[in-house]
């Protein structure tokens, strides 16, 4: 997922921080706002799902991947 985000949004990303946790928790926050929670949704993020949430939030379009 990190590679997907970096390959599509490098000019827009200042930093990505991964925090290991236990219990299968997976959350994505942007500027302190929770945009995805595995626990809250009851499912794993699907390919492209986090990217789509970022597009919805910021309104930018994916970069073409060579």
RALINUR-V166065 format. One record per residue. BURIAL is # if it has 9 or more other ideal C-beta (glycine too) atoms within 8 Angstrom, else .. Layout:
BURIAL
BURIAL
This chain:
.
.
.
#
#
#
.
#
#
.
.
.
#
.
.
.
.
.
.
.
.
.
.
.
.
#
#
#
.
.
.
.
.
.
#
#
#
#
.
.
.
.
.
.
#
.
.
.
#
#
#
.
#
#
#
.
.
.
.
.
.
#
#
.
.
.
